[in-house]
Amino acid sequence: MTQLRAVSAAAAVVAVLLVLGVPLMILLMLDPASASGCGGTPTGPGPASVPGIPQNLLPIFEGAGQQFQLGNDGWAYLAALNNAESTFGTNNGPGTGVLSGSNSAGAAGPMQIGIGGQATDNWDTIVSEIPPNLPGGTQPPSVYNVTDAVYGAAALLKKWGAPGTWQAALVAWNNYPPEIAQVTQFVAQYTQTGQGTGGAPASTTSSTAPTAAAGQGCIPVIGPTTPRAVARVQNNGLAEIPQGAPPAVQEMIAAGNQIISYPYSWGGGHSPAAMRVPPGPSADPGQQENGGPGYDCSSSVSFVLWGAGLGQSLLGGQVPTSWTLENAGLPGAGQWVTIYAGTSGGQGHTFIEVAGIVLDTVHGTPTAPAGTGPRWQPASEVAYELHTGSFVARHPQGL
């Protein structure tokens, strides 16, 4: 952001690195390699935990990196910048601009994004790119809200060349070599110490074998939980993630929770880009007959399956129609997951039952949130649908 920042910590880091014999130019060019994740999509979900990164913030970094296609290490760069700029929002005293106002250069919020002055007004140039309805975000987005700020930072980094050239993006962010070196070192640290993944183990190829039962998903499993093996729909529409269910099932519930606020949009969400976390139906908005980008029946079911890492092995890397889902997986109802595909009212339709609850764009009972689109509903929805339509039952292997 071409703005002055406190330099003592960054300078100390550089001094230590130079003593260790790490040339600054190598630090500037360092982009630690990591393999593709998340069903062969351009960005993976990142690790499930990383020493030094607050656990509650990690899904935000991962989601923002995916939303703006920042590559396999996008989450690490966002975390590193958040650490360098405000120590994950904890360095928020008077004059910092982290909680309100701005610092002396005009930077604000936990990511220290410019809102005017020497830092320039970068925030207003990208705020419209921040997706609506982000879990933990605000409406309208606020530079002082950590979720909104991280997504705003991801949009800026993408605008400035990431992931193609991280060096150029970091220079555009703040042309101050000590901070760039600090951020780059944090990235190296985070990518080398991340524990586990929210998806498949590191691999540069997509598996063709069903892997559902192992839990190979692209969704951070966060949200309300229940110790039982059966999920339950809360009054606010979110589903409780059943801790007694297999990891893939938990990932499916977490995935469904990500899209319950979106409207129904015929043909919406039918591209792999719309299968990211947080959801991005604007990549393929469909008819938008209910006021904005959203998902239809088959893209909603696909989102849940992609969330458990089945986008490649079960769906062939595509977002299929309801007709195609009639042949997905194995015939019959599953123990944990059943895909229903067929016709309703003479038109193609599909819905999915996961751990005893149903995600459906047809609503047999009042839903929360109200309106159209995918919503969690009780198991009675299956009987309602089977009474009014004609469906075949399919299930992923092992589930």
KAGIGI-V494578 format. One record per backbone hydrogen bond with DSSP energy under -1.0 kcal/mol. NH is the residue of the N-H (numbers start at 1). CO is the residue of the C=O. If there is no record, write none. Layout:
# KAGIGI-V494578
nh/co
NH/CO
NH/CO
This chain:
# KAGIGI-V494578
nh/co
11/7
12/8
13/9
14/10
15/11
16/12
17/13
18/14
19/15
20/16
21/18
22/17
27/23
28/24
29/25
30/26
40/37
41/38
49/195
53/50
57/54
58/54
61/57
62/58
63/59
64/60
65/61
66/62
67/63
68/64
69/66
70/65
74/71
77/73
78/74
79/75
80/76
81/77
82/78
83/79
84/80
85/81
86/82
87/83
88/82
90/87
91/86
92/90
96/93
103/107
106/103
108/113
109/97
112/109
113/108
115/106
116/120
119/105
120/117
122/120
123/114
126/123
127/123
129/126
130/127
137/134
145/142
149/145
150/146
151/147
152/148
153/149
154/150
155/151
156/152
157/153
158/154
159/155
160/156
161/158
162/157
165/161
169/165
170/166
171/167
172/168
173/169
174/170
176/174
179/176
180/176
181/177
182/178
183/179
184/180
185/181
186/182
187/183
188/184
189/185
190/186
191/187
192/188
193/189
194/190
195/49
198/46
203/36
215/212
218/307
219/307
222/220
226/241
231/355
234/238
237/234
240/232
241/224
243/226
244/228
245/242
250/246
251/247
252/248
253/249
254/250
255/251
256/252
257/253
258/255
259/256
262/259
265/295
268/265
269/284
274/271
275/272
283/280
284/281
287/266
291/288
295/263
296/268
300/296
301/297
302/298
303/299
304/300
305/301
306/302
307/303
309/306
310/305
314/310
315/310
316/312
317/311
318/315
325/321
326/323
327/324
328/325
330/395
332/393
336/399
337/399
338/353
339/394
340/351
341/392
342/349
343/390
344/347
347/344
349/342
351/340
352/359
353/338
354/357
355/336
357/354
358/377
359/352
360/375
375/360
377/358
381/378
382/379
384/380
385/381
386/382
387/383
388/384
389/385
390/343
392/341
394/339
395/330
399/396
